[in-house]
């Protein structure tokens, strides 16, 4: 497929109120994309939409992607207002700390709903319109934890591995029709540690601030890498050494990479 053309297209972006999503909104607007922004944080989403809306056509939808009903309703509204989207970026994500035996199934399911079910649902809803629009593209934001699965991240890793598998499969299915990119950020400086939940069975809770020390990459840098990968139809993009090194070790040493990563950490 030819390079993706941003100017004049319509990008549907989830998780747009902060972090990578906010940076993507600015990067897409700078390239002339009209924007449809989705997030559950009304105040932050409104601020982002107001800022980028001064340069391109922008609409926003407040939606809790943990709800299948809200996700379906949002998809209907998006298609009613924008019947010919050219780009879907499933970026929204949540985190949950704790061993599997310290989590309830409801807590585990919440992560799967936001990180996996919602992207699948939105992709399914928008795919006919994307297929009908020549040159369209889908980008799904997985994680470094969609490449490796550390302890204490069973729900998050399960969701991100699932999203990676889904993305790789539809990339083959849609070859020549819709471009598809799987995105694997490493330690990006976002609000995910601040907003992360802790399993109800974790004794004394968990200090999620410890995660912040590895979140060093600026969201704008991540957004630039994602936009570049979309433009050039790259099947996969790893962002930062904190994603590239674990990926390499996992492929070279599938049974021993976890011990090496613990020593490096």
HELIX and SHEET records of a PDB file:
HELIX    1   1 UNK A   19  UNK A   30  1                                  12    
HELIX    2   2 UNK A   42  UNK A   52  1                                  11    
HELIX    3   3 UNK A   68  UNK A   81  1                                  14    
HELIX    4   4 UNK A  100  UNK A  102  5                                   3    
HELIX    5   5 UNK A  105  UNK A  112  1                                   8    
HELIX    6   6 UNK A  113  UNK A  117  3                                   5    
HELIX    7   7 UNK A  118  UNK A  131  1                                  14    
HELIX    8   8 UNK A  144  UNK A  146  5                                   3    
HELIX    9   9 UNK A  154  UNK A  173  1                                  20    
HELIX   10  10 UNK A  192  UNK A  195  1                                   4    
HELIX   11  11 UNK A  208  UNK A  214  5                                   7    
HELIX   12  12 UNK A  219  UNK A  231  1                                  13    
HELIX   13  13 UNK A  241  UNK A  252  1                                  12    
HELIX   14  14 UNK A  257  UNK A  264  1                                   8    
SHEET    1   A 7 UNK A  58  UNK A  62  0                                        
SHEET    2   A 7 UNK A  34  UNK A  39  1                                        
SHEET    3   A 7 UNK A  10  UNK A  14  1                                        
SHEET    4   A 7 UNK A  87  UNK A  90  1                                        
SHEET    5   A 7 UNK A 137  UNK A 141  1                                        
SHEET    6   A 7 UNK A 179  UNK A 185  1                                        
SHEET    7   A 7 UNK A 236  UNK A 239  1                                        
SHEET    1   B 2 UNK A  96  UNK A  97  0                                        
SHEET    2   B 2 UNK A 197  UNK A 198  1                                        
END                                                                             
